[in-house]
Amino acid sequence: MSALLPALAAASDRPALRFGADTLTYRELAGAAGALAERIRDAGRVAVWATPTAETAVAVVAALLAGVPAVPLNPRIGSRELVHILDDSRPGMLLAGGRDLPPEAAVLPRIDVDVRAAGRPARPAAEDPESPALIVYTSGTTGPPKGVVLSRRAVAASLDTLEEAWKWTGDDVLVHALPLFHVHGLILGILGPLRRGGEVRHLGAFSVEGVAKELGDGGGTMLFGVPTMYHRIAEALPHDPALVRALAGARLLVSGSAALPVHDHERITAATERTVIERYGMTETLMNTSVPVGSPPRPGSVGPPLRGVELRLAEEDGSVLDARDGETVGEIQVKGPNLFTAYLNRPDATAAAFTDDGWFRTGDMAVREADGYLRIVGRKATDLIKSGGYKIGAGEIENALLEHPGVREAAVTGEPDPDLGERIVAWVVPADPARPPAPEALAAHVATLLAPHKRPREVRFLPELPRNDMGKILKKALPGTPDA
């Protein structure tokens, strides 16, 4: 049985997966995935139509058992992107769950996954730790999506260091509603519990009611979410005593994929006396840092590097920054067993992603505190604003804006300015669309909380901010921004 998922070997009657009415024990999962693994062992690669269902989980586990790399596909993918990914990854089969698929997917032989198949546990595949486990495609904000090759070594290393940081055990029951074509929902949210021998309960679609039910009477101990989900939870807490009790009883609340606004941190802690832990990772690196479980509240921080992960901040010219003053901004660079192997079919992009001495350039900008904790201030391409001789991270301005009672959502960008180099522009969704706050009041609010040079020079109001499937704000889709 797969060394990545040792609990499958026991084939016990402990619950492993629950997706709505579909519940699989470890014995049932081993049987269904084992039967499928025998059918795909010679496929080379398999694509997985990654709906939030038990079929997706069984398909990915089967691929791991067979030693065949899995390529998860976003079920909401556009036709052009789907054609690109299939042409680039060349899977031999497509694993799906009995659903209608777009015509672009019809070029592949298809297997409908049967979660009730009563097969025998799969013959163990030869396990080279460096062999590919998954090929996950990035969002492609600067061109066609790139296939990130993640080895079995990287997956195991990242999950095992989280076991230590989060005190994650087989007794934990994880609740989440994250998409399964992304490393957050699939690797952390499905393979994480299965590697520990615990249970995962996927809500199918996020709802505050579902969270309250599974964390409350359902016995869930952990919740994984993105900031949009936690924002909805924070909004509901004052009116939902059952939700308050459910979160207060949880062992661990984790937010990732984007920064959780300080205001939502504070509202959840005030109502439940629970702290939401933030961590930092990306497709190419899996998990890099995390606030350790049991730490005092640190809103805005993603914690120190995880065990085995080396991390440094670098200046634009490549020089390493030693500052731990909470102010000096640099690009995060990473080394460690959690790193991806390569971009599929892209040796040029792979080489460009690493420094000459082997550090991966994340493109994320951060400051480091005196104790080594990291605070991310944005992406190098979209969130680093050079204004009036200062390097300013958009993230801290966004958090400051969100502390204003008249602001529901906020994004900050930089635009060319003949005097400042770049001027700070705030995009704001007002709490009351009929009575938006005065732009001057918002600028003064930021200047008071941060510094005068970090205040927005322009405020633009929108009914909503563009977001992707993980809840991240798509700044390049804002009206008038480059590539919009």
N, C-alpha and C positions, 0 to 999 in steps of 0.2 A: 504493500500500500504506500501511497505517496508520503515521502518524508516531510513534505510541506503540510500535510494534513494527517498527522499520526492518529488522531481520534477515530478516523474512519476504520482503522484496522480492528478496533475492538468491536465494531458493528453492534453497539449497544442499543437499548431501547430508550436512551435519553433523547429528548427533543433536540433537533439540530436547527431546523428551519421552519418558520411559519410565515406564509404569505396569504393572509385572509383565511380561506377555508383549507388551503393546502398546508398541511403540517407533515414534516418528514422527520423521523427519528434518524439517528446515525446509521442504524441497520438499513432502513429504507433508502437513505441517501446513498450509502455504499452500494446497494443493489442497483438502483436506478442509474447512478453515475458509472458503475462498473459495466453494466450492459451497454451503455452508450460508448464508453471508452473502447470496447472491443470493436465497435463499428467504425470508429474514426482513427484508429491507431496508425493507419497508413495515409492519412489525409494530407500530411505536410504541415498545413495550417488550417484552422477552422475559423470562420466568421460566426459570431454569435449575435443574433438580433436581440439586443439587451433591454428588453422590457422589464419593468419592476415585478417580476414573477418568479415562481419557483423553477420554471423551465430554464431561465437564465442561469440561476445558481447551479442547477444540475449540469447544464451544458459546460460551464466553466470548470466545475469540479471534474467532470469527465475528461476534459482536455488535459487538465493537470495529471490525472491518473494515466492517461495515454501518452504523456510526454509530448503533446502536440501544442504549439503556441495558439492561444485564442486571441482573436481580434474582435473586441466588443464594438458593436455598432449602435449609435444613437438611433432609436426608432423614429425620431422626428427629423432625421437627417434630410437635407435637400438632395435632389437628384445629381447635381454636379459633384457635390462633395462625396456622395456615395460611390459614383463611378470612379472618382479619383482614388478613394481608399481601396476599393476592390482591385483596381488596376495596379496599385502600388504594392498591396500585400499579397495578392495572388492566392487567396485561400482555396483549398480543394473542396470544401463543403461549407454549407450554411446551416447552422443549427437554429431552429426557431421553435415557437410554441403553438403551432396550429393557427397562426394569424395570417391575414392577407399581407403580402409584402409588395413593395413597389416593383414595377417591371424591370428596373435596373438590376434587381437582385436575382431575377429569374435565370441569369446566366450560370448560376451555381447549382450543383446538385444539392437538394435540400433534405434534411432530416428533421422531422417533427419530434421534439423531445417529449418522452413519456416519463413523467415523474413517478409513475406507479409501476414502472418496469421492475420485474423481480429477477434481475440478473444476479450472477455471482460476483463477488468482489473482483475487481480487475486484476489481471496479472500486473505486478509492479513494473513500470517502465524504468529503463536505466536512467538514473538521475545524476546528470552532470550539473552541479550548482550553477554553472555559467550558461546552461542552456536556456533559451527563451521560455518564459512562462506566459507572458502576455505581450501583445503589441497594441499600445493604446495611442490613439491619434490625438494630437494637440488641437487646440481650437483654431489654429491657422489665421491669427490676426495679421500676420505679415506675409501671407501667401498661402498656398495650399497646405492643408494639415500635414504634419510630419508624423510618421509612425515611431513612437518611442518604444524601443525594445527593452523590456524589463525581465531580467533573469530570475530564476528561482532563488538565487542567492540574495538578490536585492529585496524580493518580497519577504523572504524569511527574516532577513536582518532587520528590516523596518518593523515588522510585526513583533519581533522579539524584543526590540528596544522599547516599544510601547508597552509591552507586558510589564516591564520594570517601572517605567515612568508613571503608568496609570494603575499599577497593581492589578492588572487584568488577569482573571483566573477563569477556570472552567465553570465556576458557579455564577458567573455574570450572565445576564440576559440583556442583550443589546436591542434597543428600539431605534429605528430610523426610517426615513422615507426618501433616502437619497437615490439619484439615478444610478443605474448599474453599468453604465458605459464609461464611468469616470473612476479614478483610483480611490477617491474618497468613499463612494458608496460600495464599490466592488471589492477592492483589496482590503481596506480597513473595515468596511461594514459587513462583508460576507465572509471573506477568507480569514479575517481577524478572529471572529468568534469561533469559526470552525478549527482554526489552528490551536486555539486554547481548549477546545472540547466543550465550549459553551453553546449558547443558543442565540439566534438572531430572529427578531420579529420585524418584518418589513411591513409598513403600513400601506404599501401600494401607492397611495397619494397622501401627501402631508395634510393633516388636520389637527387642530388643537385638541379636538375631542378624542382622536386616536391616540395622541400622546398621553392624555390624561388617563385613558382606559388602560393602556399597556404598562405605563409606569406606576399606575395606582393599583387597582385590584389585579391586574395582569402579572404583577411581580417583576416587571422590568427593573434593572439596576443601573443601566447606562443609556444615555441619549446622545446620538450624534446628529448634528444639524448644521445648517449654514445660517448666516446672519438674518436672511429674510424670514426663516422659520422662527428663530429666536425673537425677532421683532414682533411677529404675530403672537407668540406666546406672551411676551411682555405686555402687549396691548390687551390681551384677554385676562391676565392675572387678576386685576382689580374686581372683575365680575364673575370669577369662576373659582370658588373655593375648592372644588375637586382637583382642578389643575394645580392650585397652590400646594395641596397635600401631596399630589403625585410627584411634583418636582422636588419638594422638600424631602421626600423619602428616597429619592434617587441617590445612588452612590457617586455617580459621575455624570456631569453634563459637559459635552465637548462641542466647540464651534470651530469651523474651519472653512477653507476655500476663499474667504475674504475676511476683512477685519470686522469684528463685532463692535458696533458703536458703544462708547462709554455709557451713554444714557440707558441703553438696553441692559448692559451689565448691571448698572445700579438698580434699575427697576426690578430685575429678576432677583437679585440678592436681597433687596429690601423686602420683597414679598415672601421669599422662600427660605432665606438664610443660606442659600446654596450659591456657590461661586461657579460661573461658567469658565471652563478652562479653554484657552486658545492654544493652537499649535500651528506650525508652519511647515508646509510641504508643497510639492508640485509634481507634475507627472514625471519629470525626468529624475527627480531625487526621492520620491516618496516622502517620508517624514524626516525633517531636519531638526526641529526644536519642539519643545512643549513645556508649558507651565506644569511642574510636577503636581500630582494629586496631593491634596492636603496643604498646598501653599496658600499664603494669605492672598486676598484679592489683588490682582494686578491688571486692571482693565487697560487694554491697549498693548499689553505685552504678550509675546508668543513664547516666552521662556528662554532658557539656555539650550545649547545644543544637546541632543540626545546622546546616549552612550554610543561611542564608536563613530560619531559624526564630527568631522573637523569643519570649522566655519571661520571665515575671516571677512572683513570689509575692505574694499579696495577703492582707491581714487580712480578718476577717469583715465589717468595715464598708466594705470596698473599698479601703482605703488600701494603698499599695504598700510591701512590706517590702524594705528594702535589706540586711538582715543576711545575711552569708555566714559564719556561725559554726558551721554543722553542727548547730544546736540549735533555732533559731527556726522554727516550723512555719507554713506558709502554703499557700493554695490555688494550684495551678499555673494560670496563664493564658497563652494562646498566641496569636500572630499569625504569618501567613506564607502562602506559596503552597500549602502542604500542607493547608490547611483545607477542610472540606466547604463546599458551596454553601448548603444548607438542609436542614431536615427536610421530607420530602415532605408536602404538604398541611397543614403545621403552622406557619404564620407566627407564631403565638403562642409556640410552643416555640422556634422559631428566634430570635426577638427576645429571649426570656428567657435564652438560652444565651450571649449576648454582653453585655459591659459597654457603657456609653454611648460609650466611646472605642474600641470595636471589638475588644476582646480576648475570645477564647473562654474561658469558664469550664469547666475540665475536671472539677471536682469531686474531683480528686486532690490529696492533701496531701503536701508534701515539705519538706525542708530543703536549703539550699544550702551547699556547702563554700566555702572561701576561693578555690579555683581555678575556681569556677563549676560544678563537678560537682554533679549532683542526686542526692538520695537520697529515694526515695518512701517515705512512712510509712503510706499507706493512703488509702481513700476518705473524703471528707468526711462522707458520710451514714452510714457504718458503721464507720469505722476511726479517727475522731478522737474521743478520749476525754477529757473534761474532769473531772479528778479532783483534789480538794484544791487547786484554784486553778491546776493545771498543765494544759497542752494536751499530750496524749501520743498518739503514733502507734502503732496496734496492731502495725504491721509490725515495728518494732524489738523488741518484746516477743516476737513469734512467732519471730524469728530467734534470740533469746537462749534461748528454750525448746528450740528444735531443736538447740542445742549440748549439751543434757543427754543423756547416753547412754540414759536411760530413756524418751526421747520419740521417737516415730516421726513423728507429725504434730501440728501445733498450730494453733489459731486463737484469736484474742483479740477479745473484744467488751466493750462498756461497758454496765452496767445501772444504773438509778436507785438512788441511795443517799442516805438522809436526812442523812448526815454529810458525805460526800465530794462529793456531787452525782452522780457516777458512780463505781462501783467497777469495777475491772478483773477480768474473768472469763476464765479460760483453759480452752479446750476441747482436751483432749489425747487422742491415740491413743497408748497406751503401746507401747514396743518389745516388751515381754513382757506380754501381757494378764493373765497369771496373777500377775504381780508388778509392778503399777504403782508408780511412784515416789511417795513421800509428798508430798502437797500442800505441806507446810511446806518440804520440800527444794527443790521447784521454785520456790517464792516466794523462798527465800534465794538460789537460783542466779541468778534474774533480778536481785534487788537487788544482788548482788555485781558482775554484769557491767554493769548499767546504772546504776540509782539506786534507793534504797529506795521512792520514791513511784511507781515503775513496776512494782513487784512485783504479781503477781496476788493479789487478796484472796479469790478462790475458784477452785478447780480442779475441772473436771468431766470425767470420762473417757468416751470413746465408742469403739466398735469401728472406726468410720471417719468421715471428714468428708464432708459432701455437696459434690459438685463438679459443674461444668458440663462441656460438651464440650471446652473448652479447658483443663481442669484447674484452673480457678479455684475457690476455696472459696466456697460459697454460704452466707454467714453468716446470711442471713434464713431459711434452712431449718434452722438449728440449733434443737433443741427449746427451746421457751419464749421464743425471741426474737420481736420484733414481726414480723408477717406470716408466721410459721412455719406 
